[in-house]
């Protein structure tokens, strides 16, 4: 937009390098060109300003494929005004002489025209291909058809507009259909992820198995060595027992021999002592027998009264001690009678 300043009853216009400006007074061109700066009277001036730089027009429209699926096409068209004088004649690019603001909307008209001209070839291309082809390989055909249609459009040449480029950004189906189409791919990716997870788990299990086998081998080796140690300890213990038994056998034999000699000597001594005791007993018995025989022989020659007296004396020696004895006349008479008999 041109910069308009006020000085008393005059106006000064200064345009930018990308704007083409025409100043007319009573149908006659006073100033015309790009990057103009001049003074003018607002009451008699007619001003037109046409942008000459590249302009971007985003497009978003719907189309239908051969299998009756709705898709949304997102594209961008870059254009410029190549003949601003012709464009100023065909479209209303006038601006207010007092404020410099545009009085019409010519660029909106150009955008509407470009949008309609770009949609038609895109719709024709998409109507001949199925949805899968449109989503996978439909961008290039649509872009080429749109670019060719805009480049050959005579209507754009009539208003001094040319298309620099046409780009198709994306072709997308409806959200529900897009999610349905993404499901196989998502499932395939999930399957690959599951395979990777299973492979990782299998690798982890394999590693755990290897670790467990290593631990088992270590335990087996330790058990084998422990068995060898037990066997060696047993052999050592058995050897110690055998040596101790042999030593004890030797000691026992020596002791037995010593005990045998001692026992023989003791037995011989006991035999001699027994024989001596037996001889003494026999001699004592013979002496006692001879004494008893001699005593009996002496008794044989004594009278019965003497024998009774000796018997009483012997009996009195065997009786217990008597402190007091009371003798009645009857007892004495009976005793004397017996003695007399």
Secondary structure, DSSP 8 states (H G I E B T S, - for coil): --EEEEETTEEEEE--TTEEEEEEETTEEEEEEES-EEEE-TTTEEEEEEE-S-EEEEEEEEEE-TTS-EEEEEEEEEEEES-HHHHHHHS--EE-TTT--BSS-HHHHHHHHHHHHHHHHHHHHHTTS-HHHHHHHHHHHHHHHHHHHHHT-HHHHHTTEEEEEEEEEEEEE-HHHHHHHHHHHHHHHHHHHHHHHHHHHHHHHHHHHHHHHHHHHHHHHHHHHHHHHHHHHHHHHHHHHHHHHHHHHHHHHHHHHHHHHHHHHHHHHHHHHHHHHHHHHHHHHHHHHHHHHHHHHHHHTS-HHHHHHHHHHHHHHHS---S-----HHHHHHHHHHHH-
